[in-house]
Amino acid sequence: MASNPRESLSLAHGATITVTLNPDLLAEVDQLTDDRDRAIEDALELWCRQQHQARLHHLAEVHQQRHNDDETGWLV
Protein backbone atom coordinates (compact mmCIF):
# COMPACT_ATOMS: atom_id res chain seq x y z
CA MET A 1 0.00 0.00 0.00
CA ALA A 2 1.27 3.42 -0.89
CA SER A 3 1.47 6.11 1.75
CA ASN A 4 0.19 8.87 -0.53
CA PRO A 5 -3.43 9.78 0.38
CA ARG A 6 -4.02 10.75 -3.26
CA GLU A 7 -3.91 7.47 -5.14
CA SER A 8 -5.38 5.72 -8.11
CA LEU A 9 -7.90 3.06 -7.18
CA SER A 10 -8.46 0.15 -9.55
CA LEU A 11 -11.91 -1.34 -9.15
CA ALA A 12 -12.80 -4.95 -9.98
CA HIS A 13 -14.36 -3.96 -13.30
CA GLY A 14 -11.23 -2.15 -14.39
CA ALA A 15 -12.22 1.48 -13.81
CA THR A 16 -9.56 3.68 -12.28
CA ILE A 17 -10.34 6.80 -10.28
CA THR A 18 -8.33 9.22 -8.19
CA VAL A 19 -9.57 10.23 -4.77
CA THR A 20 -8.28 12.52 -2.06
CA LEU A 21 -8.85 11.21 1.45
CA ASN A 22 -8.24 12.51 4.92
CA PRO A 23 -4.87 10.97 5.91
CA ASP A 24 -6.21 10.02 9.35
CA LEU A 25 -9.13 8.18 7.78
CA LEU A 26 -6.81 6.41 5.38
CA ALA A 27 -4.54 5.36 8.25
CA GLU A 28 -7.54 3.95 10.09
CA VAL A 29 -8.62 2.01 6.99
CA ASP A 30 -5.09 0.65 6.66
CA GLN A 31 -5.15 -0.50 10.29
CA LEU A 32 -8.41 -2.36 9.70
CA THR A 33 -7.65 -4.09 6.41
CA ASP A 34 -4.87 -5.17 4.08
CA ASP A 35 -7.13 -4.54 1.06
CA ARG A 36 -7.66 -0.79 0.88
CA ASP A 37 -9.25 -0.98 -2.59
CA ARG A 38 -11.84 -3.51 -1.43
CA ALA A 39 -12.66 -1.46 1.68
CA ILE A 40 -13.23 1.69 -0.39
CA GLU A 41 -15.31 -0.18 -2.96
CA ASP A 42 -17.41 -1.78 -0.20
CA ALA A 43 -17.94 1.65 1.37
CA LEU A 44 -19.09 3.12 -1.95
CA GLU A 45 -21.48 0.20 -2.53
CA LEU A 46 -22.95 0.70 0.94
CA TRP A 47 -23.29 4.44 0.33
CA CYS A 48 -25.09 3.78 -2.98
CA ARG A 49 -27.53 1.35 -1.31
CA GLN A 50 -28.23 3.92 1.41
CA GLN A 51 -28.84 6.64 -1.18
CA HIS A 52 -31.25 4.39 -3.12
CA GLN A 53 -33.04 3.47 0.10
CA ALA A 54 -33.35 7.14 1.10
CA ARG A 55 -34.73 7.98 -2.35
CA LEU A 56 -37.32 5.20 -2.12
CA HIS A 57 -38.28 6.35 1.37
CA HIS A 58 -38.69 9.92 0.12
CA LEU A 59 -40.84 8.80 -2.82
CA ALA A 60 -43.04 6.77 -0.47
CA GLU A 61 -43.45 9.81 1.79
CA VAL A 62 -44.37 12.01 -1.19
CA HIS A 63 -46.90 9.42 -2.36
CA GLN A 64 -48.38 9.16 1.14
CA GLN A 65 -48.59 12.96 1.44
CA ARG A 66 -50.37 13.20 -1.94
CA HIS A 67 -52.80 10.54 -0.77
CA ASN A 68 -53.36 12.35 2.55
CA ASP A 69 -53.89 15.68 0.76
CA ASP A 70 -56.40 14.22 -1.71
CA GLU A 71 -59.87 15.07 -0.48
CA THR A 72 -61.65 13.10 -3.21
CA GLY A 73 -60.30 9.73 -2.15
CA TRP A 74 -59.46 8.83 -5.75
CA LEU A 75 -55.69 8.80 -5.46
CA VAL A 76 -54.11 5.60 -4.26
Buried (B, 14 or more C-beta within 10 A) or exposed (E): EEEEBEBEBEEEEEEEEEEEBEEEEBEEBEEEBEEBBEBBBEEBEEEEEEEEEEEEEEEEEEEEEEEEEEEEEEEE
